[in-house]
Amino acid sequence: MVLHGPCMALNAGALWRICKSQTQIWHGYIRGGWLHQIVVIEDAEEMKLRSLYH
């Protein structure tokens, strides 16, 4: 599965991808080639306050 838009890994070994589309930031957790969950956070500042590694 491909998440469209400018995407980047949080680090080299991470399965998390951040894809920013205009004002939305998409979090996709990909494991085994399948998208398990995706969360849309419209506020980038809110995203910065969240821990991605609970």
N, C-alpha and C positions, 0 to 999 in steps of 0.2 A: 504493500500500500504506500502511496506517495502522498505526502501532505504538501499541497501547493503553496507557493509563496516562499519568501526568503526564510530558510530554515537553518538552524545550527544546533549542534550538540552542545550540551552544557559542559561536557568534558569528553576526552577521547574515548573513555570506556562506558559512557552513559548511554542508556537506551532512550532517555528522554530527549525530545526535540522541542524546540521553541520555534513556532512559526508566527511571524507577525504579519497581520493583514490589516492595514490601515490602523484602526484604534484597537483591534482585537489581538490578543495573544493566545495562541492555541497550544495546549500541552497535550502531547500524545505519548503514551507509554506503549512502546512496541516490543513485543516478545514473541519469538518464534514466527515473525513475519505477520502477526495479526495485531490489529489495534485493539487493545483491551479497554482502554478508557480515554476519553478526551474531554477536557474541561476548557471552557471559554471564559477568560477573564478580561473584561473590557477595560479595566483600570490597570495600567501598567504599574502604577505606584503600589496598588494593592498586591500585585504579584510579587513585587520586591520584598514585601513584608512576610510573604508566605514561605514556609520551609518546603523545599521540594524533596527532602530526604527525611521524612517522618520515621 
